[in-house]
Amino acid sequence: MPNEKLQIDAFAMEIGDVADADLEQLHALSISVGWPHRSEDWQFLREVGKGVVATDEIGRIMSSAMWFSHSAELATIGMVITSPRLQTQGTGLWLMEYALKDMGGVNLRLNATRAAQRLYLSLGFKPEKTVYQCQGIVTHPPTDLPPSGELRAITDSDLAAAVALDAAAFGVARTGLLEKLFQCSKGYGLFRDSRLVAFALCRPFGRGHVVGPVVASNDQDAMSVVAPNIRDHEGQFLRLDTHFEAGEFALLVVRSGLAVFDTVLTMSLGKSLADFTSDEADAPVTYALVSQTLG
């Protein structure tokens, strides 16, 4: 990690590796901007990605940025956080420029808060789609959704099929990430003629659990695999991030108690979302993101 410094007012900021950063300080940083990430969530991200932090002269973490290489073609950026008292001082831009240099021109994707959109636009990112952050206490889990196929819990033996289905929807194979998600998630898959056609994973995150990714070719299949995860968490806090604002899937999510809490904007640098996905009618689609950080 290069010994790079940035002068902020009367003190200097220094770049360090997020892998060496104190987890409790990282947790405190995300809490300072109202993000729900636990120390365990930070640790998961450190195991699947790279990143940097900016520390002040006495070692306090004041800013962060992470990036996740899913393939030679595509990476996602996330956890770009700056302490509220430094948000107008250029620290975020400094770390983003470092991240872009490290990734060396690969196609990029991120989900930007309203406050960060101007920064990403200045770096050449293009707006793509709105992400609807749906969350709340599950109050009305769906009960009348007979699946059109065999619905069952997925196991490690289904990993390869899930990776292939996710790759068709996301645009590249995220083998390493899916392997990690299978270790910490409970999931359901929909099978026809012994072939996986839709799946949903659910894992601990933030205030409770998050459902994602959800991959299916149509609303009905997506609802079939999400419904049991919602039922499993009746009376508990659940979150789901989706590009779908309308339609049967979106209506199911909201009716279950997961209201739209906030929105962010998916942005890309290089190839667009459309360049990575199929426009065929029955092509798999990402109905819910792994997370805003991971896409």
Secondary structure, 3 states (H helix, E strand, C coil): CCCCEEEECCEEEEEEEHHHCCHHHHHHHHHHCCCCCCHHHHHHHHHHCEEEEEECCCCCEEEEEEEEECCCCEEEEEEEEECHHHCCCCHHHHHHHHHHHHHCCCEEEEEECHHHHHHHHHCCCEEEEEEEEEEEEECCCCCCCCCCCEEEECCHHHHHHHHHHHHHHHCCCCHHHHHHHHHHCEEEEEEECCEEEEEEEEEEECCEEEEEEEEECCHHHHHHHHHHHHHHCECCEEEEEECCCCCHHHHHHHHCCCEEEEEEEEEEECCCHHHHCCCCCCCCEEEECCCCCCC
